[in-house]
């Protein structure tokens, strides 16, 4: 009888080792990559057919070791232990081999058939490191395949090696610890109760138990097996007595030195006459003065490139839709069909002409920053300011991702070690102008009032976030020891990777957001035809007309803005019964600013709220919603009084 | 023995001890920094910002906040 379960191949490696790129090359393009430690925070599954067989492949978040210290790493471990993989593909960064092997040594103890992908050989070459794969294979006792995932090199060989291991599973050889440590591990493994369900094997479980920190799992284990607790304490004490160090340090130090030794025996490091360009560039990017000049320049460039590319396109694309609308209006008149067709055109046109011209350049800029590795540098530079706001530099990456979309940004808070930092960061992310809101800011404020106004809006938004962070952090006392962030080597982003990333995001937009835009416009048309929108507008009148001083007709569009922020803008034209070019005659500059302020802030969009709920719970989601409504109303009224 | 934040950028030193709590020690170990390792002290942020340290054996660079940098005790090069 055949096994109904498909073979499971699991990708695991340290953060930023190119694991997702490699996984993508095999699985099709499903995972996003970045040059920042911890860009994959969720696992992803893919079922692929390789050489006529169905294989389940799983990509896990990167983890530095098997002792997790943030939620992303915990995801990696729980899957590693639960999925019962048939083959592990351990991706190692050849340019950081000495460190990468520490995880490899931990994984080999699981005694699951393993293939090592020696990745990023090009980067290693740049650093003058050359590793002999044959020697490494001999030292580890498992197949080693050299790869450069970013250029698609070695993928075929890696797949072949994995299939070969699937066909003839070989248990990796046991690499022994020093005698003193090996004896203690064996002793604990022997003394594990028979009824204890072990992970992988007894020896591996024993190692994990000795090394584990004060986690829930171990506490629980101790509760149900009080005898085991005493045994574990006794063995730890013996280990500690031998070296005068805590047990986990004895193990960590030994593993560290062993991987260094393997690295030095299998690799040669050439002294380079000149430091590689990436390091010299880092001297500027991380310079105490120049670094901030560059950072500011990047922010300005980010903003102006999007605006300069977007505004002309917006103008060009809008025309055909406007003429189509007037032609259609003349033909179908005031019938229900006329209304619905108009709504349809508004939705389609809004997507193409208003959203995409700004969305695509924004995606390209984000992808460039991510892939080059600039986010980690920004984290370094901004750490000191973030400290003053009650956070630290590691939150910079989720924040920057928030400019693209708040949803993945909230997921990215999983790379933060402390729960307090995760919640505070998640509460602030919905205030970051995401691509949808950037579209509104640029298409409305930028297009009508000029780029300087839009830029000031952006800056004011950032100041608001800083102020909020300051206030919120008063309620959450800091428990974080501070920044501890790996700075990956700078890389030249490959056009392929940028294109995939933009494509991936665009696909999500076309599939999810655009139908919402179109659907929303059609629903608004129907509401207008039956004059139901009036009722809604009357209910919202006191807020919209009274407090904000906006045309009463906009009430209904604000409700829809909860689904997608751009929807408010697209529907605004429809609600006011005007074209984009004539908008200036319908509402004043002041009203445009108040509208933009309110729509940008008034509530996290539905997807963001759902993500907040999932990641941090109902309380945080509701707190976020309440906070943003309060801030939006207060600020809009304030802005109305000033301008 | 001096704390890392008192070193100057470009100085090559050896980690003698990490005086932080268990969480910080574990995290630094996981990132590949342990007592005995030779490191190069790198860029530092303004206004009490973070310090970059690069492990000369593995090539790993990390940025650590000034609070942690104060707890990494280093000594000059040779063992």
Interface residues (C-beta under 8 A of the other chain):
Chain A: X64 X65 X67 X69 X95 X96 X97 X98 X99 X102 X127 X129 X213 X246 X248 X249 X252 X253 X256 X260 X263 X282 X283 X286 X287 X288 X289 X291 X292 X376 X379 X380 X381 X383 X384 X387 X392 X393 X417 X481 X482 X483 X484 X485 X486 X487 X488 X489
Chain B: X20 X21 X22 X23 X24 X25 X26 X27 X28 X29 X30 X31 X32 X34 X35 X36 X42 X43 X44 X45 X46 X47 X48 X49 X50 X52 X55 X57 X58 X59 X60 X61 X62 X63 X64 X65 X66 X67 X68
